[in-house]
Amino acid sequence: MEVLNRHDTSLDEEGRFRLLVDAITDYAIYMLSPEGIITSWNTGAQRFKGYKPSEILGQHFSRFYLEEDRAAGIPARALATAAEHGRFEGEGWRQRKDGTRFWAHVIIDPIRHPSGELIGYAKITRDLSERRAAEQTIRQSEEQFRRLVQGVSDYAIYMLDPNGNVSSWNFGAERIKGYRPQEIIGRHFSTFYTPEDRAAGLPETALSLARAEGRFEREGWRVRKDGSRFWASVVIDVIRDDDGDVLGFAKITRDITEKMETQRALEQAREELFQSQKMEAIGQLTGGIAHDFNNLLMAVLGSLEILKKRMPQDLSLTSLVDNAMQGAQRGAALTQRMLAFSRRQELHIEPIDVSGLVRGMMDMLSRSLGPLTVIETSFPVRLPTILTDPNQLEMAILNLVVNARDAMPSGGRIVLRASEESLLSGKGPLSAGRYVRIAVIDEGEGMDAKTVEQAITPFFTTKGVGKGTGLGFPWCRASRPSPAAASY
């Protein structure tokens, strides 16, 4: 353009310039008169517009525009802009000789005489159809991806800037976390963490690990907009540019609360099945041993009674026999409890007034506790009757009260309390229904976590040798009362 504007170069230089322009094939470079008539035409113009010089020289350049663009006066405005502002640049559809269209990048520069008179225009056109098609393909792909991400409702998928601020938000994130895009974009993603996790610096740790290792993956509690918590599976991937600089993070969160609860329920069911099988095996073993042991004890008791009748009246000998008989009787009582545990002893189920049964036991309980322990009762005025074996219920209450006394070696207060309870769904060995809960409450030191885990294990006891059999709580669990029965 410098050469054309100056008009003072040599003919040889102008000739070389024309050869250079004509050799260019990737750009259409040609001249227009002040009215827009084509006055020159290079090889590049012929290549992608399809006109030979003899076909196009002397024609108006507007013929390259679409009919609707010509009707709108776009060619004339392009020349006017170039003349007024010294340059026109734009993109748009143009058409070839065969009628096909291509996307063109156009530059029009005015050519003026040294006196300032407009003598024409230099026009450069480049075919950008392939580039535009590629850009459209990319845009379509990005739009499809955006729609795909936006349409996902089971996952919260969103972007974070390098500082951890939310920069995008899909429908799944809105559904799971409760925030609308305008409520959360621009805020730090630590908003979703629990206060204790924020205090421990977990959000910053997550970004640091993602930045260092390229990926962060964990599970933990997260908080919704309404303050409720859910168990989340979180993946954070770092996004870098070609130079390795961090552009941001891609974050995917999934609510797996239901999955976790299902897994917990499955583990609980497995544990209950294991406990049931263990109790069944122990019960079968216990029942067989108890029968044989009971037969032996009956023989011992019978022999001791005969011996006591026939032996001479010697006080020292009589006390020895009495001690032996008491030991055998205690062994017989133990075998009865073992048989009840193994369910081989028939239980005599009948309607029982819990309040009346406990009142009838008070004298015996008071004598069993000693002077350092006080026992109190707390029963409602009206309490429904229950169906159970009264002897087994008395034994269970007595065992619990004695255990409570032993938990308070320096004495204290024991409270017997009863209340009506309703279970809407099954819980442990109990099915849904109405129950009476009997509670024995003491002021002792209680049980540690390890002891609680073993509390219903048969024959487990924290007492010394000869002071406990470990058949207190297991009996209560093994009997599995039906609805409206007692719950201990």
HELIX and SHEET records of a PDB file:
HELIX    1   1 GLU A    2  ARG A    6  1                                   5    
HELIX    2   2 LEU A   11  ALA A   23  1                                  13    
HELIX    3   3 THR A   43  LYS A   49  1                                   7    
HELIX    4   4 PRO A   53  ILE A   56  1                                   4    
HELIX    5   5 PHE A   61  PHE A   64  5                                   4    
HELIX    6   6 GLU A   67  ALA A   71  1                                   5    
HELIX    7   7 ILE A   74  HIS A   85  1                                  12    
HELIX    8   8 SER A  129  GLY A  151  1                                  23    
HELIX    9   9 PHE A  171  LYS A  177  1                                   7    
HELIX   10  10 PRO A  181  ILE A  184  1                                   4    
HELIX   11  11 PHE A  189  PHE A  192  5                                   4    
HELIX   12  12 PRO A  195  ALA A  199  1                                   5    
HELIX   13  13 LEU A  202  GLU A  213  1                                  12    
HELIX   14  14 THR A  257  ARG A  310  1                                  54    
HELIX   15  15 LEU A  315  PHE A  341  1                                  27    
HELIX   16  16 VAL A  354  LEU A  369  1                                  16    
HELIX   17  17 PRO A  390  ASP A  406  1                                  17    
HELIX   18  18 ALA A  449  GLN A  454  1                                   6    
HELIX   19  19 PHE A  473  SER A  479  1                                   7    
SHEET    1   A 4 TYR A  27  LEU A  32  0                                        
SHEET    2   A 4 LEU A 118  ASP A 127 -1                                        
SHEET    3   A 4 ARG A 101  ARG A 112 -1                                        
SHEET    4   A 4 PHE A  88  GLN A  95 -1                                        
SHEET    1   B 4 TYR A 155  LEU A 160  0                                        
SHEET    2   B 4 VAL A 246  ASP A 255 -1                                        
SHEET    3   B 4 ARG A 229  ARG A 240 -1                                        
SHEET    4   B 4 ARG A 215  VAL A 223 -1                                        
SHEET    1   C 2 GLU A 350  ILE A 352  0                                        
SHEET    2   C 2 ILE A 386  THR A 388 -1                                        
SHEET    1   D 4 THR A 373  SER A 378  0                                        
SHEET    2   D 4 GLY A 412  LEU A 423  1                                        
SHEET    3   D 4 GLY A 433  ILE A 441 -1                                        
SHEET    4   D 4 ALA A 486  SER A 487  1                                        
END                                                                             
